[in-house]
Amino acid sequence: MTQGARSAYPGERLGLPERGPGSLAPMGRRLAALMIDWLIAYGLAALAERFGALSEHMLSTAVLVIWLVLGVVAVRLFSFTPGQLALRLQVVAVDGRAPVGVGRLVVRGLLLALVVPALFTDWDGRGIHDRVSGTAVVRR
């Protein structure tokens, strides 16, 4: 493929297959995995609130912090979050360095928490958070 030419399919420029394991995950599955992870974080925060570990006013902040920590730890250890596990997805480094480092995962999580970077995608369907951190969400 020539420099600047449009690739035949999303992920081709990254060296990923067109379909099957290792191909870029579709947006719908990525959003569904995110919702599962968010619900898990919400449940854990609500449980902590129920047992008096945090106040009602801190619930939304606790959900965000739990979601971020869950994502960083799970992806670092297993290369997927619980939601991604359920939907057979995983996070990979597009530069071939595996596993993805904690620093890159924290940056990715913080950008994803802002929501807006995830809305702007490139031809490959990767959001700004994935481009900055050098990662991609692929099918397992």
N, C-alpha and C positions, 0 to 999 in steps of 0.2 A: 504494500500500500504506500502511496506517495505521501510525502509530508503535506498536511493540510487537507487531504482528501477525506471525505466522509467514509466511515467504516460501514461494512455491509450489515452488521448487526451490533447491538449494544454489547460492549465488553470485548470486541475484537481488538481494539487498540490496547487493551489491558492484557491481552494474551489469554483471555478466558474463552471457553467453548460457547457455541451459539445456544445450545440447550443441554439439559441434563445436569448432573452433578458438576459443580464448579462454575456454572453459568450464572450471570447476574440474576438476582431475585426480582420478581415483579413488585411494583409499588404496593399493590393490594396486600400481598403476603407480608411485606415489611411493616406496613401499617397495622395489620392484625397482630403481628408479633409484638409491636410496640404497645398496643392496647393490653395485651395479656400481661406484659411486664409492668405496665402502669397499674393494672388492677391488683397484681401481687403486691406492689409497693404500697398501694392504698390500703389493702387488707392488713399488711404488717404495721403500718402507721396507725390504723384504727385499733388494732390489737394493743399496741403500745399505749394508745390513749385510754383504752378501756381499763388497762391495769395501772393507770396513773403515771406512766413513764414520761408523758408529755401532756401539755395542756391543749384544749380545744383550739386555741388561737394559733398553735404551732403545727396543726395537722397538715396544711398544704405544703409548708416548708419541709416537714418530715417526709412527706410522700416524695417530694423531689429529691431529697438527699438519699433516701432509701433506694429510689430508682437509679440514681447515679452510681451509688456504691454497688448495688446489685449488678448493674451493667458492667462496670469496670472489673469487678472481681470475677464474675462468671465468664466474661469474654477472655480475660487473661488466663484463667484456669482451663476453660473448656472450648473456647473460641465461639461460644454462643450463649445467649441469655435463655432463661426458661421459656419465654415466648418464641424465640427463634428455634429452640429445641422442639417445641410442639409443632412448629410449621416447617421443620426440616431445613433450616437456614443456618448460616454461620458467617462470622466476620473474618475476612482474610486481609492480609497486607498485600497490596498490589505490587509492592517492590520485592516480594519474595521473602522478606524477613518474617520468620514465624517463631514464636507467637508474637502477636501485636503487643508492643510495650505499654506499660501502665501510663506513661506520659501521653502517648498518642491516644489512648483510650479515654483519659480524663478530658483532653481537648475535644475529642469527638463527642463525648457525653455532654460537656458544657455547651457546645455549639448546638447539639440536638435539642437540649433543654430550652434553648432560645426559640425553637420552632422555625423561625424564618429561614435559617440556612438550609434546612431540609426541604423547603418548598422550591428552592432554586436548584434545578438539576441540569446536568450536562447531557450530551447525546447518549452517554452510557447509562443515564438514569441515576447517577450518583449525585447526592446533594453536596452542598459546600462542606458540610461536616465530614463527609467521606473523602472529599478531594484534599482538604487541609490535612487530615490525619493519614492520608495515603492508604485508605482501607476501602473495601467493598463488601456488600452483603451478597452472598452467593447461596445457591441451593446446595444442600448436603447430599 
